[in-house]
Amino acid sequence: MNSKKIICLVSVLALFCLAGLVFAQTVTLPDPLGGKSFKDVLTSVTNYASGLIATLAVIMIIISGIVYLTSGGGARMETAKKILVYAVAGIVIALAASGIVSTITSIIK
């Protein structure tokens, strides 16, 4: 073995030996969830995110309509159609979010 490997091995062994000298103390940590369960936190985050996604999707549908009306045919009309498809997909995802979260929480239990 070369000297670097020996030094690394001795260092790691010394750290493991010193770990036994550390005495654990009882420390009371504050509850970051505020007494709520993981399911409650996940549900509230999902409700907030799905509301935000649905709001942005409705705004994108309005923008799609404006782009479609002002396109005059051609490439901008295709762009407006793509915006509309993605906005509808966003609404579907926002509506399905609560079902997805309830499935995940039932699996985690």
Secondary structure, DSSP 8 states (H G I E B T S, - for coil): --HHHHHHHHHHHHHHHHHTT----------TTTT--HHHHHHHHHHHHHHHHHHHHHHHHHHHHHHHHHH-STHHHHHHHHHHHHHHHHHHHHHHHHHHHHHHHHHH-
